[in-house]
Amino acid sequence: MTTPDPPARVVAAARALATGEGHLAILTGAGVSVAAGLATFRGPHGLWEGRDPTELATPEAFARDPEAVWRWYGARLAGCLAAEATRAHHDLAAIAGAVSATLVTQNVDGLHGVAAGGGGAANLVELHGSIRRARCSACPYATALAEPPVGVPQCPTCGGALRPDVVWFGEALAAADIARAEAAFASATLALVVGTSGTVWPAAGLAHLAEAFGAVLVLVDPEETHLDDLADWRLSTGADEGVRVVRDALFADAVGA
């Protein structure tokens, strides 16, 4: 793969991070998990192809037919549990662990947490929740899922129906999560955006926020995105290849590569 060399401004920001100055904000979308065999939501063979999202991913759908919702999410959960974190997941975990960083993902597959070890990471923000968790529809109870549930699981605290711990259409993002994400991108000196088209808000607004506050922006995606005009360094390739280029070009000393 032939890619342009990173501009001096990008290199300078990365070197500052390696010496403990500044903050790195990372945003990932479905493209980072494609190599793990997980489908994106939109486009050819996407999860919504031939399906109506309002029948599966809304509070109203769950109230109407929770068993149908859990059948679909259970199948997705089985795929996520069987999937392995990709090279991009591992490289991003290494970068985020080597410098001051916050990794914000739109994905619910949990693979960033797997790559970070122990299923989670202190600097990880899962904006849209995680399919690997369930939470009560009536009380604050939440729990990890080691396997797809049979039927509609019940809350051991109040007896209410447990639902997937993901953000559905028509629901707001968790206030604490979006606040952490916005703080990270507003304070970023370098922003890295991987595998997202930049069409889903408010996540897409994070790149605009970083640019507005003076961060340099690196973008990795094989397709055109709505964020291309913001990029200081654009790598038109898949996540595995592009993130490895970023790691080697900007963070090799920090991660020990």
Contacts in CASP RR format, 6 or more apart in sequence:
PFRMAT RR
TARGET T0000
AUTHOR 0000-0000-0000
METHOD contacts of the structure
MODEL  1
MTTPDPPARVVAAARALATGEGHLAILTGAGVSVAAGLATFRGPHGLWEG
RDPTELATPEAFARDPEAVWRWYGARLAGCLAAEATRAHHDLAAIAGAVS
ATLVTQNVDGLHGVAAGGGGAANLVELHGSIRRARCSACPYATALAEPPV
GVPQCPTCGGALRPDVVWFGEALAAADIARAEAAFASATLALVVGTSGTV
WPAAGLAHLAEAFGAVLVLVDPEETHLDDLADWRLSTGADEGVRVVRDAL
FADAVGA
1 237 0 8 1.000
1 241 0 8 1.000
1 242 0 8 1.000
1 245 0 8 1.000
3 235 0 8 1.000
3 237 0 8 1.000
3 242 0 8 1.000
3 245 0 8 1.000
4 233 0 8 1.000
4 234 0 8 1.000
5 249 0 8 1.000
6 14 0 8 1.000
6 218 0 8 1.000
6 233 0 8 1.000
6 249 0 8 1.000
6 250 0 8 1.000
7 216 0 8 1.000
7 232 0 8 1.000
7 233 0 8 1.000
9 216 0 8 1.000
9 232 0 8 1.000
10 190 0 8 1.000
10 216 0 8 1.000
10 218 0 8 1.000
10 232 0 8 1.000
10 233 0 8 1.000
10 250 0 8 1.000
11 249 0 8 1.000
11 250 0 8 1.000
13 189 0 8 1.000
13 190 0 8 1.000
13 215 0 8 1.000
13 216 0 8 1.000
14 190 0 8 1.000
14 250 0 8 1.000
14 251 0 8 1.000
16 22 0 8 1.000
16 189 0 8 1.000
17 23 0 8 1.000
17 24 0 8 1.000
17 99 0 8 1.000
17 100 0 8 1.000
17 101 0 8 1.000
17 189 0 8 1.000
17 190 0 8 1.000
17 251 0 8 1.000
17 254 0 8 1.000
18 98 0 8 1.000
18 99 0 8 1.000
18 251 0 8 1.000
18 253 0 8 1.000
18 254 0 8 1.000
20 99 0 8 1.000
20 100 0 8 1.000
21 189 0 8 1.000
22 100 0 8 1.000
22 187 0 8 1.000
22 188 0 8 1.000
22 189 0 8 1.000
22 190 0 8 1.000
23 100 0 8 1.000
23 101 0 8 1.000
23 102 0 8 1.000
23 184 0 8 1.000
23 187 0 8 1.000
23 188 0 8 1.000
23 189 0 8 1.000
23 190 0 8 1.000
24 95 0 8 1.000
24 96 0 8 1.000
24 99 0 8 1.000
24 100 0 8 1.000
24 101 0 8 1.000
24 102 0 8 1.000
24 188 0 8 1.000
24 189 0 8 1.000
24 190 0 8 1.000
24 191 0 8 1.000
24 192 0 8 1.000
25 101 0 8 1.000
25 102 0 8 1.000
25 104 0 8 1.000
25 184 0 8 1.000
25 185 0 8 1.000
25 187 0 8 1.000
25 188 0 8 1.000
25 190 0 8 1.000
25 191 0 8 1.000
25 192 0 8 1.000
25 206 0 8 1.000
25 210 0 8 1.000
25 215 0 8 1.000
26 92 0 8 1.000
26 95 0 8 1.000
26 96 0 8 1.000
26 101 0 8 1.000
26 102 0 8 1.000
26 103 0 8 1.000
26 104 0 8 1.000
26 191 0 8 1.000
26 192 0 8 1.000
26 193 0 8 1.000
26 194 0 8 1.000
27 104 0 8 1.000
27 105 0 8 1.000
27 106 0 8 1.000
27 185 0 8 1.000
27 191 0 8 1.000
27 192 0 8 1.000
27 193 0 8 1.000
27 194 0 8 1.000
27 196 0 8 1.000
27 203 0 8 1.000
27 206 0 8 1.000
27 207 0 8 1.000
28 92 0 8 1.000
28 103 0 8 1.000
28 104 0 8 1.000
28 105 0 8 1.000
28 106 0 8 1.000
28 107 0 8 1.000
28 112 0 8 1.000
28 193 0 8 1.000
28 194 0 8 1.000
28 195 0 8 1.000
28 196 0 8 1.000
28 239 0 8 1.000
29 105 0 8 1.000
29 106 0 8 1.000
29 107 0 8 1.000
29 194 0 8 1.000
29 195 0 8 1.000
29 196 0 8 1.000
30 38 0 8 1.000
30 40 0 8 1.000
30 41 0 8 1.000
30 106 0 8 1.000
30 107 0 8 1.000
30 195 0 8 1.000
30 196 0 8 1.000
31 40 0 8 1.000
31 194 0 8 1.000
31 195 0 8 1.000
31 196 0 8 1.000
31 221 0 8 1.000
31 238 0 8 1.000
31 239 0 8 1.000
32 86 0 8 1.000
32 88 0 8 1.000
32 89 0 8 1.000
32 92 0 8 1.000
32 105 0 8 1.000
32 107 0 8 1.000
32 111 0 8 1.000
32 194 0 8 1.000
32 195 0 8 1.000
32 239 0 8 1.000
32 243 0 8 1.000
33 83 0 8 1.000
33 86 0 8 1.000
33 89 0 8 1.000
33 107 0 8 1.000
33 109 0 8 1.000
33 111 0 8 1.000
34 40 0 8 1.000
34 238 0 8 1.000
34 239 0 8 1.000
35 86 0 8 1.000
35 87 0 8 1.000
35 88 0 8 1.000
35 239 0 8 1.000
35 240 0 8 1.000
36 83 0 8 1.000
36 84 0 8 1.000
36 85 0 8 1.000
36 86 0 8 1.000
36 89 0 8 1.000
36 109 0 8 1.000
36 111 0 8 1.000
37 83 0 8 1.000
38 79 0 8 1.000
38 80 0 8 1.000
38 83 0 8 1.000
38 109 0 8 1.000
39 45 0 8 1.000
39 46 0 8 1.000
39 47 0 8 1.000
40 46 0 8 1.000
40 47 0 8 1.000
41 47 0 8 1.000
41 48 0 8 1.000
42 48 0 8 1.000
43 49 0 8 1.000
47 76 0 8 1.000
53 169 0 8 1.000
54 60 0 8 1.000
54 61 0 8 1.000
54 169 0 8 1.000
55 61 0 8 1.000
55 68 0 8 1.000
56 68 0 8 1.000
56 69 0 8 1.000
56 72 0 8 1.000
56 73 0 8 1.000
57 69 0 8 1.000
57 166 0 8 1.000
57 168 0 8 1.000
57 169 0 8 1.000
58 168 0 8 1.000
58 169 0 8 1.000
58 170 0 8 1.000
59 168 0 8 1.000
59 170 0 8 1.000
59 171 0 8 1.000
61 68 0 8 1.000
61 69 0 8 1.000
61 168 0 8 1.000
62 69 0 8 1.000
62 137 0 8 1.000
62 161 0 8 1.000
62 163 0 8 1.000
62 168 0 8 1.000
66 152 0 8 1.000
66 161 0 8 1.000
66 163 0 8 1.000
67 151 0 8 1.000
67 152 0 8 1.000
69 163 0 8 1.000
69 164 0 8 1.000
70 149 0 8 1.000
70 151 0 8 1.000
70 152 0 8 1.000
70 153 0 8 1.000
70 164 0 8 1.000
71 151 0 8 1.000
73 131 0 8 1.000
73 148 0 8 1.000
73 164 0 8 1.000
73 166 0 8 1.000
74 148 0 8 1.000
74 149 0 8 1.000
75 148 0 8 1.000
76 131 0 8 1.000
77 131 0 8 1.000
77 132 0 8 1.000
77 145 0 8 1.000
77 147 0 8 1.000
77 148 0 8 1.000
77 164 0 8 1.000
78 147 0 8 1.000
78 148 0 8 1.000
80 109 0 8 1.000
80 110 0 8 1.000
80 111 0 8 1.000
80 131 0 8 1.000
80 132 0 8 1.000
81 132 0 8 1.000
81 146 0 8 1.000
81 147 0 8 1.000
83 109 0 8 1.000
83 111 0 8 1.000
84 111 0 8 1.000
84 114 0 8 1.000
85 93 0 8 1.000
85 111 0 8 1.000
85 112 0 8 1.000
85 113 0 8 1.000
85 114 0 8 1.000
85 115 0 8 1.000
86 111 0 8 1.000
86 239 0 8 1.000
86 240 0 8 1.000
87 240 0 8 1.000
87 243 0 8 1.000
87 244 0 8 1.000
88 194 0 8 1.000
88 239 0 8 1.000
88 240 0 8 1.000
88 242 0 8 1.000
88 243 0 8 1.000
88 244 0 8 1.000
89 111 0 8 1.000
89 112 0 8 1.000
89 114 0 8 1.000
89 115 0 8 1.000
90 115 0 8 1.000
91 243 0 8 1.000
91 244 0 8 1.000
91 246 0 8 1.000
91 247 0 8 1.000
92 103 0 8 1.000
92 112 0 8 1.000
92 115 0 8 1.000
92 194 0 8 1.000
92 243 0 8 1.000
93 103 0 8 1.000
93 112 0 8 1.000
93 113 0 8 1.000
93 115 0 8 1.000
93 116 0 8 1.000
93 117 0 8 1.000
93 121 0 8 1.000
94 247 0 8 1.000
94 251 0 8 1.000
94 255 0 8 1.000
94 257 0 8 1.000
95 101 0 8 1.000
95 192 0 8 1.000
95 246 0 8 1.000
95 247 0 8 1.000
95 251 0 8 1.000
95 254 0 8 1.000
95 255 0 8 1.000
96 102 0 8 1.000
96 103 0 8 1.000
96 116 0 8 1.000
96 121 0 8 1.000
96 123 0 8 1.000
96 124 0 8 1.000
97 123 0 8 1.000
98 251 0 8 1.000
98 254 0 8 1.000
98 255 0 8 1.000
98 256 0 8 1.000
99 251 0 8 1.000
99 254 0 8 1.000
101 123 0 8 1.000
102 123 0 8 1.000
102 125 0 8 1.000
102 180 0 8 1.000
102 181 0 8 1.000
102 184 0 8 1.000
103 112 0 8 1.000
103 121 0 8 1.000
103 123 0 8 1.000
103 124 0 8 1.000
103 125 0 8 1.000
104 125 0 8 1.000
104 127 0 8 1.000
104 180 0 8 1.000
104 181 0 8 1.000
104 184 0 8 1.000
104 185 0 8 1.000
104 203 0 8 1.000
104 206 0 8 1.000
105 112 0 8 1.000
105 124 0 8 1.000
105 125 0 8 1.000
105 126 0 8 1.000
105 127 0 8 1.000
105 128 0 8 1.000
106 127 0 8 1.000
106 128 0 8 1.000
106 196 0 8 1.000
106 200 0 8 1.000
106 203 0 8 1.000
107 126 0 8 1.000
107 128 0 8 1.000
108 126 0 8 1.000
108 128 0 8 1.000
108 129 0 8 1.000
108 130 0 8 1.000
108 131 0 8 1.000
108 166 0 8 1.000
109 130 0 8 1.000
109 131 0 8 1.000
109 132 0 8 1.000
110 119 0 8 1.000
110 126 0 8 1.000
110 130 0 8 1.000
110 131 0 8 1.000
110 132 0 8 1.000
112 120 0 8 1.000
112 121 0 8 1.000
112 124 0 8 1.000
112 126 0 8 1.000
113 119 0 8 1.000
113 120 0 8 1.000
113 121 0 8 1.000
113 124 0 8 1.000
114 120 0 8 1.000
116 124 0 8 1.000
125 177 0 8 1.000
125 180 0 8 1.000
125 181 0 8 1.000
125 184 0 8 1.000
126 177 0 8 1.000
127 167 0 8 1.000
127 173 0 8 1.000
127 177 0 8 1.000
127 178 0 8 1.000
127 181 0 8 1.000
127 203 0 8 1.000
128 166 0 8 1.000
128 167 0 8 1.000
128 173 0 8 1.000
129 165 0 8 1.000
129 166 0 8 1.000
129 167 0 8 1.000
129 174 0 8 1.000
129 177 0 8 1.000
130 165 0 8 1.000
130 166 0 8 1.000
131 145 0 8 1.000
131 164 0 8 1.000
131 165 0 8 1.000
131 166 0 8 1.000
132 144 0 8 1.000
132 145 0 8 1.000
133 142 0 8 1.000
133 143 0 8 1.000
133 144 0 8 1.000
133 145 0 8 1.000
133 164 0 8 1.000
133 165 0 8 1.000
134 142 0 8 1.000
134 143 0 8 1.000
134 145 0 8 1.000
134 149 0 8 1.000
134 153 0 8 1.000
134 162 0 8 1.000
134 163 0 8 1.000
134 164 0 8 1.000
134 165 0 8 1.000
135 141 0 8 1.000
135 142 0 8 1.000
135 143 0 8 1.000
135 162 0 8 1.000
135 163 0 8 1.000
135 165 0 8 1.000
136 142 0 8 1.000
136 155 0 8 1.000
136 157 0 8 1.000
136 158 0 8 1.000
136 159 0 8 1.000
136 160 0 8 1.000
136 161 0 8 1.000
136 162 0 8 1.000
136 163 0 8 1.000
137 160 0 8 1.000
137 161 0 8 1.000
137 162 0 8 1.000
137 163 0 8 1.000
138 155 0 8 1.000
138 158 0 8 1.000
138 159 0 8 1.000
138 160 0 8 1.000
138 161 0 8 1.000
139 155 0 8 1.000
139 157 0 8 1.000
139 158 0 8 1.000
139 160 0 8 1.000
141 155 0 8 1.000
141 156 0 8 1.000
141 157 0 8 1.000
141 158 0 8 1.000
141 162 0 8 1.000
142 165 0 8 1.000
143 162 0 8 1.000
149 162 0 8 1.000
152 161 0 8 1.000
152 162 0 8 1.000
153 161 0 8 1.000
153 162 0 8 1.000
154 160 0 8 1.000
154 161 0 8 1.000
154 162 0 8 1.000
155 161 0 8 1.000
155 162 0 8 1.000
167 173 0 8 1.000
167 174 0 8 1.000
173 202 0 8 1.000
178 202 0 8 1.000
181 203 0 8 1.000
181 206 0 8 1.000
182 206 0 8 1.000
182 209 0 8 1.000
185 191 0 8 1.000
185 206 0 8 1.000
185 207 0 8 1.000
185 209 0 8 1.000
185 210 0 8 1.000
185 213 0 8 1.000
185 215 0 8 1.000
186 209 0 8 1.000
186 210 0 8 1.000
186 213 0 8 1.000
187 213 0 8 1.000
188 210 0 8 1.000
188 213 0 8 1.000
188 215 0 8 1.000
189 215 0 8 1.000
189 216 0 8 1.000
190 215 0 8 1.000
190 216 0 8 1.000
190 217 0 8 1.000
190 218 0 8 1.000
191 206 0 8 1.000
191 207 0 8 1.000
191 210 0 8 1.000
191 211 0 8 1.000
191 215 0 8 1.000
191 216 0 8 1.000
191 217 0 8 1.000
191 218 0 8 1.000
192 217 0 8 1.000
192 218 0 8 1.000
192 220 0 8 1.000
192 246 0 8 1.000
193 207 0 8 1.000
193 217 0 8 1.000
193 218 0 8 1.000
193 219 0 8 1.000
193 220 0 8 1.000
193 221 0 8 1.000
193 227 0 8 1.000
193 231 0 8 1.000
194 219 0 8 1.000
194 220 0 8 1.000
194 221 0 8 1.000
194 239 0 8 1.000
194 242 0 8 1.000
194 243 0 8 1.000
195 220 0 8 1.000
195 221 0 8 1.000
195 238 0 8 1.000
195 239 0 8 1.000
196 203 0 8 1.000
196 204 0 8 1.000
196 221 0 8 1.000
196 225 0 8 1.000
196 227 0 8 1.000
197 221 0 8 1.000
197 223 0 8 1.000
197 225 0 8 1.000
197 226 0 8 1.000
198 204 0 8 1.000
198 207 0 8 1.000
198 225 0 8 1.000
198 226 0 8 1.000
198 227 0 8 1.000
199 226 0 8 1.000
204 226 0 8 1.000
204 227 0 8 1.000
207 217 0 8 1.000
207 219 0 8 1.000
207 227 0 8 1.000
207 230 0 8 1.000
208 227 0 8 1.000
208 230 0 8 1.000
210 217 0 8 1.000
211 217 0 8 1.000
211 230 0 8 1.000
216 232 0 8 1.000
216 233 0 8 1.000
217 227 0 8 1.000
217 230 0 8 1.000
217 231 0 8 1.000
217 232 0 8 1.000
217 233 0 8 1.000
218 231 0 8 1.000
218 232 0 8 1.000
218 233 0 8 1.000
218 234 0 8 1.000
218 235 0 8 1.000
218 246 0 8 1.000
218 250 0 8 1.000
219 225 0 8 1.000
219 227 0 8 1.000
219 228 0 8 1.000
219 230 0 8 1.000
219 231 0 8 1.000
219 233 0 8 1.000
219 234 0 8 1.000
219 235 0 8 1.000
220 235 0 8 1.000
220 237 0 8 1.000
220 238 0 8 1.000
220 239 0 8 1.000
220 242 0 8 1.000
220 243 0 8 1.000
220 246 0 8 1.000
221 235 0 8 1.000
221 236 0 8 1.000
221 238 0 8 1.000
222 236 0 8 1.000
222 237 0 8 1.000
222 238 0 8 1.000
228 234 0 8 1.000
235 242 0 8 1.000
235 245 0 8 1.000
235 246 0 8 1.000
237 245 0 8 1.000
247 255 0 8 1.000
247 257 0 8 1.000
248 257 0 8 1.000
251 257 0 8 1.000
END
